[in-house]
């Protein structure tokens, strides 16, 4: 109903924006027309997709953290001043001091 009432506004949108609006509507209509079983499968696939994104994001963050710690450890073993290491890595001087 909203689309029909506001069609004039949509006609004034740039083509790219108009296209995006209608693509979004098409997806909504496709989802709404699913059977109960298909909707459950769709919802499950969305859940799996989001879980995968969260897992990848966690792994990236963990890898960055481990990389920063590794670099800080190497810099410390090279005798680089702790305040310089802290500025370069974002770690606190206390965290750097605790490294063996």
Phi and psi restraints in degrees (range 20) as a CNS / XPLOR table:
assign (resid 1 and name C) (resid 2 and name N)
       (resid 2 and name CA) (resid 2 and name C) 1.0 -57.1 20.0 2
assign (resid 2 and name N) (resid 2 and name CA)
       (resid 2 and name C) (resid 3 and name N) 1.0 -44.9 20.0 2
assign (resid 2 and name C) (resid 3 and name N)
       (resid 3 and name CA) (resid 3 and name C) 1.0 -60.9 20.0 2
assign (resid 3 and name N) (resid 3 and name CA)
       (resid 3 and name C) (resid 4 and name N) 1.0 -45.5 20.0 2
assign (resid 3 and name C) (resid 4 and name N)
       (resid 4 and name CA) (resid 4 and name C) 1.0 -63.5 20.0 2
assign (resid 4 and name N) (resid 4 and name CA)
       (resid 4 and name C) (resid 5 and name N) 1.0 -41.5 20.0 2
assign (resid 4 and name C) (resid 5 and name N)
       (resid 5 and name CA) (resid 5 and name C) 1.0 -69.0 20.0 2
assign (resid 5 and name N) (resid 5 and name CA)
       (resid 5 and name C) (resid 6 and name N) 1.0 -28.3 20.0 2
assign (resid 5 and name C) (resid 6 and name N)
       (resid 6 and name CA) (resid 6 and name C) 1.0 -113.3 20.0 2
assign (resid 6 and name N) (resid 6 and name CA)
       (resid 6 and name C) (resid 7 and name N) 1.0 25.8 20.0 2
assign (resid 6 and name C) (resid 7 and name N)
       (resid 7 and name CA) (resid 7 and name C) 1.0 -58.2 20.0 2
assign (resid 7 and name N) (resid 7 and name CA)
       (resid 7 and name C) (resid 8 and name N) 1.0 -36.2 20.0 2
assign (resid 7 and name C) (resid 8 and name N)
       (resid 8 and name CA) (resid 8 and name C) 1.0 -61.2 20.0 2
assign (resid 8 and name N) (resid 8 and name CA)
       (resid 8 and name C) (resid 9 and name N) 1.0 -41.3 20.0 2
assign (resid 8 and name C) (resid 9 and name N)
       (resid 9 and name CA) (resid 9 and name C) 1.0 -62.8 20.0 2
assign (resid 9 and name N) (resid 9 and name CA)
       (resid 9 and name C) (resid 10 and name N) 1.0 -42.8 20.0 2
assign (resid 9 and name C) (resid 10 and name N)
       (resid 10 and name CA) (resid 10 and name C) 1.0 -63.8 20.0 2
assign (resid 10 and name N) (resid 10 and name CA)
       (resid 10 and name C) (resid 11 and name N) 1.0 -35.7 20.0 2
assign (resid 10 and name C) (resid 11 and name N)
       (resid 11 and name CA) (resid 11 and name C) 1.0 -66.2 20.0 2
assign (resid 11 and name N) (resid 11 and name CA)
       (resid 11 and name C) (resid 12 and name N) 1.0 -25.0 20.0 2
assign (resid 11 and name C) (resid 12 and name N)
       (resid 12 and name CA) (resid 12 and name C) 1.0 -85.9 20.0 2
assign (resid 12 and name N) (resid 12 and name CA)
       (resid 12 and name C) (resid 13 and name N) 1.0 -11.2 20.0 2
assign (resid 12 and name C) (resid 13 and name N)
       (resid 13 and name CA) (resid 13 and name C) 1.0 -69.3 20.0 2
assign (resid 13 and name N) (resid 13 and name CA)
       (resid 13 and name C) (resid 14 and name N) 1.0 149.4 20.0 2
assign (resid 13 and name C) (resid 14 and name N)
       (resid 14 and name CA) (resid 14 and name C) 1.0 -59.4 20.0 2
assign (resid 14 and name N) (resid 14 and name CA)
       (resid 14 and name C) (resid 15 and name N) 1.0 155.5 20.0 2
assign (resid 14 and name C) (resid 15 and name N)
       (resid 15 and name CA) (resid 15 and name C) 1.0 -53.7 20.0 2
assign (resid 15 and name N) (resid 15 and name CA)
       (resid 15 and name C) (resid 16 and name N) 1.0 -45.6 20.0 2
assign (resid 15 and name C) (resid 16 and name N)
       (resid 16 and name CA) (resid 16 and name C) 1.0 -58.5 20.0 2
assign (resid 16 and name N) (resid 16 and name CA)
       (resid 16 and name C) (resid 17 and name N) 1.0 -44.7 20.0 2
assign (resid 16 and name C) (resid 17 and name N)
       (resid 17 and name CA) (resid 17 and name C) 1.0 -66.2 20.0 2
assign (resid 17 and name N) (resid 17 and name CA)
       (resid 17 and name C) (resid 18 and name N) 1.0 -41.1 20.0 2
assign (resid 17 and name C) (resid 18 and name N)
       (resid 18 and name CA) (resid 18 and name C) 1.0 -61.3 20.0 2
assign (resid 18 and name N) (resid 18 and name CA)
       (resid 18 and name C) (resid 19 and name N) 1.0 -44.7 20.0 2
assign (resid 18 and name C) (resid 19 and name N)
       (resid 19 and name CA) (resid 19 and name C) 1.0 -61.0 20.0 2
assign (resid 19 and name N) (resid 19 and name CA)
       (resid 19 and name C) (resid 20 and name N) 1.0 -43.6 20.0 2
assign (resid 19 and name C) (resid 20 and name N)
       (resid 20 and name CA) (resid 20 and name C) 1.0 -62.7 20.0 2
assign (resid 20 and name N) (resid 20 and name CA)
       (resid 20 and name C) (resid 21 and name N) 1.0 -40.3 20.0 2
assign (resid 20 and name C) (resid 21 and name N)
       (resid 21 and name CA) (resid 21 and name C) 1.0 -61.8 20.0 2
assign (resid 21 and name N) (resid 21 and name CA)
       (resid 21 and name C) (resid 22 and name N) 1.0 -46.2 20.0 2
assign (resid 21 and name C) (resid 22 and name N)
       (resid 22 and name CA) (resid 22 and name C) 1.0 -71.5 20.0 2
assign (resid 22 and name N) (resid 22 and name CA)
       (resid 22 and name C) (resid 23 and name N) 1.0 -32.1 20.0 2
assign (resid 22 and name C) (resid 23 and name N)
       (resid 23 and name CA) (resid 23 and name C) 1.0 -65.4 20.0 2
assign (resid 23 and name N) (resid 23 and name CA)
       (resid 23 and name C) (resid 24 and name N) 1.0 -40.1 20.0 2
assign (resid 23 and name C) (resid 24 and name N)
       (resid 24 and name CA) (resid 24 and name C) 1.0 -63.1 20.0 2
assign (resid 24 and name N) (resid 24 and name CA)
       (resid 24 and name C) (resid 25 and name N) 1.0 -44.1 20.0 2
assign (resid 24 and name C) (resid 25 and name N)
       (resid 25 and name CA) (resid 25 and name C) 1.0 -61.1 20.0 2
assign (resid 25 and name N) (resid 25 and name CA)
       (resid 25 and name C) (resid 26 and name N) 1.0 -40.5 20.0 2
assign (resid 25 and name C) (resid 26 and name N)
       (resid 26 and name CA) (resid 26 and name C) 1.0 -62.0 20.0 2
assign (resid 26 and name N) (resid 26 and name CA)
       (resid 26 and name C) (resid 27 and name N) 1.0 -42.0 20.0 2
assign (resid 26 and name C) (resid 27 and name N)
       (resid 27 and name CA) (resid 27 and name C) 1.0 -63.7 20.0 2
assign (resid 27 and name N) (resid 27 and name CA)
       (resid 27 and name C) (resid 28 and name N) 1.0 -42.4 20.0 2
assign (resid 27 and name C) (resid 28 and name N)
       (resid 28 and name CA) (resid 28 and name C) 1.0 -61.7 20.0 2
assign (resid 28 and name N) (resid 28 and name CA)
       (resid 28 and name C) (resid 29 and name N) 1.0 -44.3 20.0 2
assign (resid 28 and name C) (resid 29 and name N)
       (resid 29 and name CA) (resid 29 and name C) 1.0 -64.9 20.0 2
assign (resid 29 and name N) (resid 29 and name CA)
       (resid 29 and name C) (resid 30 and name N) 1.0 -41.5 20.0 2
assign (resid 29 and name C) (resid 30 and name N)
       (resid 30 and name CA) (resid 30 and name C) 1.0 -60.3 20.0 2
assign (resid 30 and name N) (resid 30 and name CA)
       (resid 30 and name C) (resid 31 and name N) 1.0 -43.9 20.0 2
assign (resid 30 and name C) (resid 31 and name N)
       (resid 31 and name CA) (resid 31 and name C) 1.0 -66.7 20.0 2
assign (resid 31 and name N) (resid 31 and name CA)
       (resid 31 and name C) (resid 32 and name N) 1.0 -41.2 20.0 2
assign (resid 31 and name C) (resid 32 and name N)
       (resid 32 and name CA) (resid 32 and name C) 1.0 -65.2 20.0 2
assign (resid 32 and name N) (resid 32 and name CA)
       (resid 32 and name C) (resid 33 and name N) 1.0 -26.2 20.0 2
assign (resid 32 and name C) (resid 33 and name N)
       (resid 33 and name CA) (resid 33 and name C) 1.0 -89.2 20.0 2
assign (resid 33 and name N) (resid 33 and name CA)
       (resid 33 and name C) (resid 34 and name N) 1.0 2.1 20.0 2
assign (resid 33 and name C) (resid 34 and name N)
       (resid 34 and name CA) (resid 34 and name C) 1.0 -72.9 20.0 2
assign (resid 34 and name N) (resid 34 and name CA)
       (resid 34 and name C) (resid 35 and name N) 1.0 149.0 20.0 2
assign (resid 34 and name C) (resid 35 and name N)
       (resid 35 and name CA) (resid 35 and name C) 1.0 -72.4 20.0 2
assign (resid 35 and name N) (resid 35 and name CA)
       (resid 35 and name C) (resid 36 and name N) 1.0 170.5 20.0 2
assign (resid 35 and name C) (resid 36 and name N)
       (resid 36 and name CA) (resid 36 and name C) 1.0 -59.4 20.0 2
assign (resid 36 and name N) (resid 36 and name CA)
       (resid 36 and name C) (resid 37 and name N) 1.0 -44.0 20.0 2
assign (resid 36 and name C) (resid 37 and name N)
       (resid 37 and name CA) (resid 37 and name C) 1.0 -65.6 20.0 2
assign (resid 37 and name N) (resid 37 and name CA)
       (resid 37 and name C) (resid 38 and name N) 1.0 -43.9 20.0 2
assign (resid 37 and name C) (resid 38 and name N)
       (resid 38 and name CA) (resid 38 and name C) 1.0 -64.2 20.0 2
assign (resid 38 and name N) (resid 38 and name CA)
       (resid 38 and name C) (resid 39 and name N) 1.0 -38.1 20.0 2
assign (resid 38 and name C) (resid 39 and name N)
       (resid 39 and name CA) (resid 39 and name C) 1.0 -65.2 20.0 2
assign (resid 39 and name N) (resid 39 and name CA)
       (resid 39 and name C) (resid 40 and name N) 1.0 -39.5 20.0 2
assign (resid 39 and name C) (resid 40 and name N)
       (resid 40 and name CA) (resid 40 and name C) 1.0 -63.6 20.0 2
assign (resid 40 and name N) (resid 40 and name CA)
       (resid 40 and name C) (resid 41 and name N) 1.0 -42.1 20.0 2
assign (resid 40 and name C) (resid 41 and name N)
       (resid 41 and name CA) (resid 41 and name C) 1.0 -64.7 20.0 2
assign (resid 41 and name N) (resid 41 and name CA)
       (resid 41 and name C) (resid 42 and name N) 1.0 -41.2 20.0 2
assign (resid 41 and name C) (resid 42 and name N)
       (resid 42 and name CA) (resid 42 and name C) 1.0 -62.5 20.0 2
assign (resid 42 and name N) (resid 42 and name CA)
       (resid 42 and name C) (resid 43 and name N) 1.0 -48.5 20.0 2
assign (resid 42 and name C) (resid 43 and name N)
       (resid 43 and name CA) (resid 43 and name C) 1.0 -60.1 20.0 2
assign (resid 43 and name N) (resid 43 and name CA)
       (resid 43 and name C) (resid 44 and name N) 1.0 -40.5 20.0 2
assign (resid 43 and name C) (resid 44 and name N)
       (resid 44 and name CA) (resid 44 and name C) 1.0 -64.8 20.0 2
assign (resid 44 and name N) (resid 44 and name CA)
       (resid 44 and name C) (resid 45 and name N) 1.0 -40.6 20.0 2
assign (resid 44 and name C) (resid 45 and name N)
       (resid 45 and name CA) (resid 45 and name C) 1.0 -66.3 20.0 2
assign (resid 45 and name N) (resid 45 and name CA)
       (resid 45 and name C) (resid 46 and name N) 1.0 -35.6 20.0 2
assign (resid 45 and name C) (resid 46 and name N)
       (resid 46 and name CA) (resid 46 and name C) 1.0 -65.5 20.0 2
assign (resid 46 and name N) (resid 46 and name CA)
       (resid 46 and name C) (resid 47 and name N) 1.0 -41.9 20.0 2
assign (resid 46 and name C) (resid 47 and name N)
       (resid 47 and name CA) (resid 47 and name C) 1.0 -61.7 20.0 2
assign (resid 47 and name N) (resid 47 and name CA)
       (resid 47 and name C) (resid 48 and name N) 1.0 -45.9 20.0 2
assign (resid 47 and name C) (resid 48 and name N)
       (resid 48 and name CA) (resid 48 and name C) 1.0 -61.3 20.0 2
assign (resid 48 and name N) (resid 48 and name CA)
       (resid 48 and name C) (resid 49 and name N) 1.0 -44.0 20.0 2
assign (resid 48 and name C) (resid 49 and name N)
       (resid 49 and name CA) (resid 49 and name C) 1.0 -59.7 20.0 2
assign (resid 49 and name N) (resid 49 and name CA)
       (resid 49 and name C) (resid 50 and name N) 1.0 -47.0 20.0 2
assign (resid 49 and name C) (resid 50 and name N)
       (resid 50 and name CA) (resid 50 and name C) 1.0 -66.2 20.0 2
assign (resid 50 and name N) (resid 50 and name CA)
       (resid 50 and name C) (resid 51 and name N) 1.0 -38.6 20.0 2
assign (resid 50 and name C) (resid 51 and name N)
       (resid 51 and name CA) (resid 51 and name C) 1.0 -61.1 20.0 2
assign (resid 51 and name N) (resid 51 and name CA)
       (resid 51 and name C) (resid 52 and name N) 1.0 -42.3 20.0 2
assign (resid 51 and name C) (resid 52 and name N)
       (resid 52 and name CA) (resid 52 and name C) 1.0 -62.7 20.0 2
assign (resid 52 and name N) (resid 52 and name CA)
       (resid 52 and name C) (resid 53 and name N) 1.0 -43.0 20.0 2
assign (resid 52 and name C) (resid 53 and name N)
       (resid 53 and name CA) (resid 53 and name C) 1.0 -60.7 20.0 2
assign (resid 53 and name N) (resid 53 and name CA)
       (resid 53 and name C) (resid 54 and name N) 1.0 -42.9 20.0 2
assign (resid 53 and name C) (resid 54 and name N)
       (resid 54 and name CA) (resid 54 and name C) 1.0 -64.8 20.0 2
assign (resid 54 and name N) (resid 54 and name CA)
       (resid 54 and name C) (resid 55 and name N) 1.0 -40.3 20.0 2
assign (resid 54 and name C) (resid 55 and name N)
       (resid 55 and name CA) (resid 55 and name C) 1.0 -64.4 20.0 2
assign (resid 55 and name N) (resid 55 and name CA)
       (resid 55 and name C) (resid 56 and name N) 1.0 -44.7 20.0 2
assign (resid 55 and name C) (resid 56 and name N)
       (resid 56 and name CA) (resid 56 and name C) 1.0 -63.6 20.0 2
assign (resid 56 and name N) (resid 56 and name CA)
       (resid 56 and name C) (resid 57 and name N) 1.0 -43.3 20.0 2
assign (resid 56 and name C) (resid 57 and name N)
       (resid 57 and name CA) (resid 57 and name C) 1.0 -61.9 20.0 2
assign (resid 57 and name N) (resid 57 and name CA)
       (resid 57 and name C) (resid 58 and name N) 1.0 -44.3 20.0 2
assign (resid 57 and name C) (resid 58 and name N)
       (resid 58 and name CA) (resid 58 and name C) 1.0 -61.3 20.0 2
assign (resid 58 and name N) (resid 58 and name CA)
       (resid 58 and name C) (resid 59 and name N) 1.0 -44.8 20.0 2
assign (resid 58 and name C) (resid 59 and name N)
       (resid 59 and name CA) (resid 59 and name C) 1.0 -62.9 20.0 2
assign (resid 59 and name N) (resid 59 and name CA)
       (resid 59 and name C) (resid 60 and name N) 1.0 -41.1 20.0 2
assign (resid 59 and name C) (resid 60 and name N)
       (resid 60 and name CA) (resid 60 and name C) 1.0 -62.4 20.0 2
assign (resid 60 and name N) (resid 60 and name CA)
       (resid 60 and name C) (resid 61 and name N) 1.0 -47.0 20.0 2
assign (resid 60 and name C) (resid 61 and name N)
       (resid 61 and name CA) (resid 61 and name C) 1.0 -62.7 20.0 2
assign (resid 61 and name N) (resid 61 and name CA)
       (resid 61 and name C) (resid 62 and name N) 1.0 -42.1 20.0 2
assign (resid 61 and name C) (resid 62 and name N)
       (resid 62 and name CA) (resid 62 and name C) 1.0 -63.6 20.0 2
assign (resid 62 and name N) (resid 62 and name CA)
       (resid 62 and name C) (resid 63 and name N) 1.0 -41.8 20.0 2
assign (resid 62 and name C) (resid 63 and name N)
       (resid 63 and name CA) (resid 63 and name C) 1.0 -63.4 20.0 2
assign (resid 63 and name N) (resid 63 and name CA)
       (resid 63 and name C) (resid 64 and name N) 1.0 -42.7 20.0 2
assign (resid 63 and name C) (resid 64 and name N)
       (resid 64 and name CA) (resid 64 and name C) 1.0 -61.0 20.0 2
assign (resid 64 and name N) (resid 64 and name CA)
       (resid 64 and name C) (resid 65 and name N) 1.0 -46.1 20.0 2
assign (resid 64 and name C) (resid 65 and name N)
       (resid 65 and name CA) (resid 65 and name C) 1.0 -59.3 20.0 2
assign (resid 65 and name N) (resid 65 and name CA)
       (resid 65 and name C) (resid 66 and name N) 1.0 -47.1 20.0 2
assign (resid 65 and name C) (resid 66 and name N)
       (resid 66 and name CA) (resid 66 and name C) 1.0 -64.5 20.0 2
assign (resid 66 and name N) (resid 66 and name CA)
       (resid 66 and name C) (resid 67 and name N) 1.0 -37.0 20.0 2
assign (resid 66 and name C) (resid 67 and name N)
       (resid 67 and name CA) (resid 67 and name C) 1.0 -64.8 20.0 2
assign (resid 67 and name N) (resid 67 and name CA)
       (resid 67 and name C) (resid 68 and name N) 1.0 -42.7 20.0 2
assign (resid 67 and name C) (resid 68 and name N)
       (resid 68 and name CA) (resid 68 and name C) 1.0 -63.3 20.0 2
assign (resid 68 and name N) (resid 68 and name CA)
       (resid 68 and name C) (resid 69 and name N) 1.0 -43.4 20.0 2
assign (resid 68 and name C) (resid 69 and name N)
       (resid 69 and name CA) (resid 69 and name C) 1.0 -63.9 20.0 2
assign (resid 69 and name N) (resid 69 and name CA)
       (resid 69 and name C) (resid 70 and name N) 1.0 -41.7 20.0 2
assign (resid 69 and name C) (resid 70 and name N)
       (resid 70 and name CA) (resid 70 and name C) 1.0 -61.8 20.0 2
assign (resid 70 and name N) (resid 70 and name CA)
       (resid 70 and name C) (resid 71 and name N) 1.0 -45.2 20.0 2
assign (resid 70 and name C) (resid 71 and name N)
       (resid 71 and name CA) (resid 71 and name C) 1.0 -63.6 20.0 2
assign (resid 71 and name N) (resid 71 and name CA)
       (resid 71 and name C) (resid 72 and name N) 1.0 -44.1 20.0 2
assign (resid 71 and name C) (resid 72 and name N)
       (resid 72 and name CA) (resid 72 and name C) 1.0 -60.7 20.0 2
assign (resid 72 and name N) (resid 72 and name CA)
       (resid 72 and name C) (resid 73 and name N) 1.0 -41.6 20.0 2
assign (resid 72 and name C) (resid 73 and name N)
       (resid 73 and name CA) (resid 73 and name C) 1.0 -62.1 20.0 2
assign (resid 73 and name N) (resid 73 and name CA)
       (resid 73 and name C) (resid 74 and name N) 1.0 -44.7 20.0 2
assign (resid 73 and name C) (resid 74 and name N)
       (resid 74 and name CA) (resid 74 and name C) 1.0 -64.5 20.0 2
assign (resid 74 and name N) (resid 74 and name CA)
       (resid 74 and name C) (resid 75 and name N) 1.0 -43.4 20.0 2
assign (resid 74 and name C) (resid 75 and name N)
       (resid 75 and name CA) (resid 75 and name C) 1.0 -63.0 20.0 2
assign (resid 75 and name N) (resid 75 and name CA)
       (resid 75 and name C) (resid 76 and name N) 1.0 -40.0 20.0 2
assign (resid 75 and name C) (resid 76 and name N)
       (resid 76 and name CA) (resid 76 and name C) 1.0 -63.5 20.0 2
assign (resid 76 and name N) (resid 76 and name CA)
       (resid 76 and name C) (resid 77 and name N) 1.0 -42.8 20.0 2
assign (resid 76 and name C) (resid 77 and name N)
       (resid 77 and name CA) (resid 77 and name C) 1.0 -67.4 20.0 2
assign (resid 77 and name N) (resid 77 and name CA)
       (resid 77 and name C) (resid 78 and name N) 1.0 -20.9 20.0 2
assign (resid 77 and name C) (resid 78 and name N)
       (resid 78 and name CA) (resid 78 and name C) 1.0 -85.0 20.0 2
assign (resid 78 and name N) (resid 78 and name CA)
       (resid 78 and name C) (resid 79 and name N) 1.0 -5.0 20.0 2
assign (resid 78 and name C) (resid 79 and name N)
       (resid 79 and name CA) (resid 79 and name C) 1.0 85.8 20.0 2
assign (resid 79 and name N) (resid 79 and name CA)
       (resid 79 and name C) (resid 80 and name N) 1.0 16.5 20.0 2
assign (resid 79 and name C) (resid 80 and name N)
       (resid 80 and name CA) (resid 80 and name C) 1.0 -68.0 20.0 2
assign (resid 80 and name N) (resid 80 and name CA)
       (resid 80 and name C) (resid 81 and name N) 1.0 137.3 20.0 2
assign (resid 80 and name C) (resid 81 and name N)
       (resid 81 and name CA) (resid 81 and name C) 1.0 -56.4 20.0 2
assign (resid 81 and name N) (resid 81 and name CA)
       (resid 81 and name C) (resid 82 and name N) 1.0 141.3 20.0 2
assign (resid 81 and name C) (resid 82 and name N)
       (resid 82 and name CA) (resid 82 and name C) 1.0 -60.1 20.0 2
assign (resid 82 and name N) (resid 82 and name CA)
       (resid 82 and name C) (resid 83 and name N) 1.0 -37.0 20.0 2
assign (resid 82 and name C) (resid 83 and name N)
       (resid 83 and name CA) (resid 83 and name C) 1.0 -67.0 20.0 2
assign (resid 83 and name N) (resid 83 and name CA)
       (resid 83 and name C) (resid 84 and name N) 1.0 -31.3 20.0 2
assign (resid 83 and name C) (resid 84 and name N)
       (resid 84 and name CA) (resid 84 and name C) 1.0 -70.2 20.0 2
assign (resid 84 and name N) (resid 84 and name CA)
       (resid 84 and name C) (resid 85 and name N) 1.0 -42.7 20.0 2
assign (resid 84 and name C) (resid 85 and name N)
       (resid 85 and name CA) (resid 85 and name C) 1.0 -62.6 20.0 2
assign (resid 85 and name N) (resid 85 and name CA)
       (resid 85 and name C) (resid 86 and name N) 1.0 -43.5 20.0 2
assign (resid 85 and name C) (resid 86 and name N)
       (resid 86 and name CA) (resid 86 and name C) 1.0 -61.4 20.0 2
assign (resid 86 and name N) (resid 86 and name CA)
       (resid 86 and name C) (resid 87 and name N) 1.0 -43.0 20.0 2
assign (resid 86 and name C) (resid 87 and name N)
       (resid 87 and name CA) (resid 87 and name C) 1.0 -65.6 20.0 2
assign (resid 87 and name N) (resid 87 and name CA)
       (resid 87 and name C) (resid 88 and name N) 1.0 -37.0 20.0 2
assign (resid 87 and name C) (resid 88 and name N)
       (resid 88 and name CA) (resid 88 and name C) 1.0 -76.6 20.0 2
assign (resid 88 and name N) (resid 88 and name CA)
       (resid 88 and name C) (resid 89 and name N) 1.0 -33.0 20.0 2
assign (resid 88 and name C) (resid 89 and name N)
       (resid 89 and name CA) (resid 89 and name C) 1.0 -104.7 20.0 2
assign (resid 89 and name N) (resid 89 and name CA)
       (resid 89 and name C) (resid 90 and name N) 1.0 -19.2 20.0 2
assign (resid 89 and name C) (resid 90 and name N)
       (resid 90 and name CA) (resid 90 and name C) 1.0 84.3 20.0 2
assign (resid 90 and name N) (resid 90 and name CA)
       (resid 90 and name C) (resid 91 and name N) 1.0 0.5 20.0 2
assign (resid 90 and name C) (resid 91 and name N)
       (resid 91 and name CA) (resid 91 and name C) 1.0 -80.4 20.0 2
assign (resid 91 and name N) (resid 91 and name CA)
       (resid 91 and name C) (resid 92 and name N) 1.0 156.6 20.0 2
assign (resid 91 and name C) (resid 92 and name N)
       (resid 92 and name CA) (resid 92 and name C) 1.0 -81.1 20.0 2
assign (resid 92 and name N) (resid 92 and name CA)
       (resid 92 and name C) (resid 93 and name N) 1.0 158.5 20.0 2
assign (resid 92 and name C) (resid 93 and name N)
       (resid 93 and name CA) (resid 93 and name C) 1.0 -61.1 20.0 2
assign (resid 93 and name N) (resid 93 and name CA)
       (resid 93 and name C) (resid 94 and name N) 1.0 -35.9 20.0 2
assign (resid 93 and name C) (resid 94 and name N)
       (resid 94 and name CA) (resid 94 and name C) 1.0 -62.4 20.0 2
assign (resid 94 and name N) (resid 94 and name CA)
       (resid 94 and name C) (resid 95 and name N) 1.0 -42.2 20.0 2
assign (resid 94 and name C) (resid 95 and name N)
       (resid 95 and name CA) (resid 95 and name C) 1.0 -63.8 20.0 2
assign (resid 95 and name N) (resid 95 and name CA)
       (resid 95 and name C) (resid 96 and name N) 1.0 -39.4 20.0 2
assign (resid 95 and name C) (resid 96 and name N)
       (resid 96 and name CA) (resid 96 and name C) 1.0 -69.3 20.0 2
assign (resid 96 and name N) (resid 96 and name CA)
       (resid 96 and name C) (resid 97 and name N) 1.0 -39.7 20.0 2
assign (resid 96 and name C) (resid 97 and name N)
       (resid 97 and name CA) (resid 97 and name C) 1.0 -61.6 20.0 2
assign (resid 97 and name N) (resid 97 and name CA)
       (resid 97 and name C) (resid 98 and name N) 1.0 -32.2 20.0 2
assign (resid 97 and name C) (resid 98 and name N)
       (resid 98 and name CA) (resid 98 and name C) 1.0 -76.2 20.0 2
assign (resid 98 and name N) (resid 98 and name CA)
       (resid 98 and name C) (resid 99 and name N) 1.0 -11.3 20.0 2
assign (resid 98 and name C) (resid 99 and name N)
       (resid 99 and name CA) (resid 99 and name C) 1.0 -74.2 20.0 2
assign (resid 99 and name N) (resid 99 and name CA)
       (resid 99 and name C) (resid 100 and name N) 1.0 141.7 20.0 2
